């Protein structure tokens, strides 16, 4: 998949079927728009493409990393991805955005979006205007209806709120896949190793949604194998941390993962983060939580899709 991240990189391109949206979660609703663009592109001999942003234009936490977004889009059949910083396009008028960039630069012959898609300076453009602009230029527009869950529209806002509240099963259902991340394992303070419960530390990236601080049951994917884990997300109040970390103990894994990328999936919330009176008390609680995580992992098997 070709990835264009700067306006200056936008060069002569093949005619495309272009999906439009922030896609800051790539949830089931977003995927419906993209799948429509891919299907129409394949049917009409157009290159499937996406025009999106690397982070939410609303300044809210993303529920998918940029790396994972790229991988999922490629798996879905997208062959060209425009991922342009919102700050560079926010002052374009609605007409300029569509005519000069989508039609001329991207060479979009087919546009696909959701029914609430907005565009142009101060979000002046809506689907009605987009349909008018497409009609004037002889381009096609397909509008995907919202995907519903229990009578309510699936949205990044709902998923973000679920993650912030620790409602991981709800977030996973709305996403259509397990919530998680693939990040490099970094060195911590090695206190877990001294306690006989060695952990892997991963720093959550800037702009990523922060799950409710506390302990979770999790799956970790290491070299193609899955290991259940007990994951603490937060500031580690007992021993202290100056940044938000995901710290995971994998009871059945033995090996060195420093500097390697490990994919972690959260399954369900176990307990809030709290400070313990001693390291021994912390160790006993983590061992108890590991048993709870193992039971959760038995009920919730590893995901069956190819993100690594």
N, C-alpha and C positions, 0 to 999 in steps of 0.2 A: 504494500500500500504506500502510495506517495503521500508525504506529509508536508504541507506548506504552512509555515508559522509566521512568515513576514509578508507584508504587502508587496515588497520588492521581489519576492520569490514567485509571485503570480505571473506566469508566463503563458505563452500559447498552449492551449489545452484542448483535449478532445471534447466533443459535445457530451454533456453529462446529464444524468438524472440526479438532482441535488436535494438532499434532505436538509432542512433548516431548523436550528434550535440550539439552545445552550447545552442541552444534553448533559447536565451536571450530575446526573445520577445513572443514566442509561438504564432506567427502570422499564417496566413492561409498556408503559405509555410511549416513552421515547423509542423503544425498539419497534413498536408498531409503525411509527413514522419512517424509520430507517428501512425496515423490511419492505415497506411499500415502495420506497425510492429504489431499492435494489431490484425488486420484482419488475417494476415498470422499466427500469433501465435495461434489464436483461431482455425484456419483451420487445423493446424498441431499438436495441442495439446501441444504447447509451452507456457510458461509463458510470457506474454507481459512485456517488460522491456525497460528502457531508460538509456543510459550512457550520462551524461551531466556535466555541471559545474555550481556552484552556482552563478557565475558572468561572464560577458562577458570576454573571454580570451584576448580580444583586449584592455581592460581597458576602454571601453566606457560605458556610462550609460545604465543600463538595463531598459527595458520598461515594466517589470513585476517584482514584488517582489518574493523572493524565496517561501514565503508562498503561494502566488497565483499560482505559477508554480506547486507546489506540489498538490494543490487542483484540478487544471485543468487536470493535468496528470491522477490523480485518477479517475476523472469524465470520462475521455476518455477510461478507461479500463486498464491503466497501473497498474501492480501489484508489480513491483520492480523498484526502482529508484536509480541509482548510481549518486551521486552528489559530485564529487571529485574536490577539489581545483586544478585549472589548474597548479599552481606552483609545485604540487606534481607529475605531469605526463608529463610536457613539455619537459623533457630531455629523455624520452623513445624513442628508435628508432621506426620507423614505424612497423617493423616486431615484435619487442618485445611487443609493444602495442596490436597488433592484436592477436599474438599467445599466449603470456603469460597471458594477462589480459582478452581480450574479449573472446577468445576460452576456455582457461583453468580456469580462476577465475570466469568469469561471466557465463561460459558454454553456450555461444551463438551458436545456431545451425543455426539461420537465422539472418542476418544483414540487416538493412534498413538505407538509408542515402539519402541526396540530391546529385545532380550531381556535386556540387562544394565542397563536403566534403573533408577536408584536415586533416591529422593526423601525429603524430610522431614528433620527434625533428625538429624544424625549418620548420614544415609543409611539410616534405619531401614526405609524402604519399598522393596519390590521389585515385580517384575511380578506375582507371586502376590497380594500385598496389593492392588495396583492393580486386578487383575481382580475381586477380592472387592468392593472399593469401587464399581467400575463396576456390578457385578451388583446390589448393594443399591440403587443409585440409578437403575437402568434405563438406564444408558449403555453404549455399545459400546466395546470395546477391540480394537485390531488391533496385533499384535506382529510387527514385521518381523524376519526372520532375518538373521544377520550376512552381510555381503558378504565373500567370501574372495578372497585373492590368493596363489597358489602354496601353498595349503593352510593359510594363516594369515589370521586375521581382520584386515580393514582397520580401522585405528584412528588417532586423532590422535597417539597415542604413537609409533606406527611412523613416521608422516609427519614428526613433529617430530624424531625421531632421525635420519631420513634427511637432513633439511635441515641439521641441526647437523653432520652428517658430510660434507656437500657432495654427497650422493648424489641429485642433483636429478632425473635420469630416473626413479628409483624413487619419489620423492615425487610427481612428476607423474603417474605411473601410478596410484598409490593415490588421489590426489585426483580423477582423472578430468579434469583440466585442468592447464595449466601453473601452477607456483608463481610468484607474483609479487605486485606491489603497485602502487597508483596513488597517487603522492605529489607534493607541490609541489616544484618545483625551487628550491633556495635558493642563495645566494651562498656560494662557497668562498673559497679563497685565491688563485684565478686563476693558479696556477702552470702548470696544463695549457695555458691560453691562451698563456702566454709561451713554452711549448715547441712550440706549433703543434698541440697535441692538446687542444682545449677540451673540458671535461667538464661533465656536469650532475650536481649534488650533490642527494641526497635523504636526509633524516634518517629512519631507521627509528623508528616510533612506540614508545612505552613499552608493554610487554606483548606485543610482536610477537616471534616466534621469531627468533633470530639465526642466520643461515646460517653455515657454516664460513667463517672469515675467509680471503679470497683472491680470486682473479680468476676470473670466469665469462664464458662466452659468453652473450649475451642478445639478446632482441628488445625494442625500444622502440616503443610506439605513439604517434605524434605526429600530431594532427589527422587521425586515420583512416588514416594511412600507417604502415607498419612499416619500421624501420631496424635492421640488425644492430648490435650493440654489444659492447664489451668492458667489463665491469663489475667494479670492485673493491669488495668489502664488507669493512669493518674500520675501522682507526684510522690508515691511511695512514702507516706507520712512517717512510718516507723524509722526508716533510715535516711529519708530526705532525697529530693531530686530537684534540680533547677529547671527542668523541662518535662513536658508530658511524655511519658514512655509507655510502651506496651512491653510488659515483662512476662514471659511465659516459661513455665516449667513443663517439660515433656517427660513424664516418669518413665516411659518405655524407650526413650531415645538416649543413646550414649555416643558422644562424638563432639567434635569442635566445629562450630558453625560461624565463628567470627569472620566477618567480611563477606559472608555468603548471603544471598537473598533467600528469604523464607516467606512462603505465603501462609497467611494466617486467616482462618475463618472463625468468626464469633458465632456461637450457637445459642447461648442463653445466659442471662445475668444470674449470678449466684448470691452476691452480697455487696454492700457498699464498701468503699475503701475506708479503712480506719487505722488508727495508731494503736500499736500493741505495747504493753508494758515492758516486754523483753523480746529478744530475738528468738528465744526458745518458744515463747507463746506464739510468735509469728509463724515459726516452723510448724507447730502443731496444727494451727489453723489452716495453713497451706496444704498440709497432708490431708486434712479433713476435706478441704475444697477439691483436692485432686480426686478423691473418691466420688464426690458429687459430679465432677466433670466427666469421669469415666462412665457414670450412669447415663449422663446426658448424651455422651458420644454413642452409647449403645442404642439409644432411641433415635438419634439423628445421624445417620451414616454420612461418610464423606461425600462432598459434592461430586457430580459426574460431568464436569466440563473442563475444558483444556487450559484454563489460565494457570500459568506456572511462574 
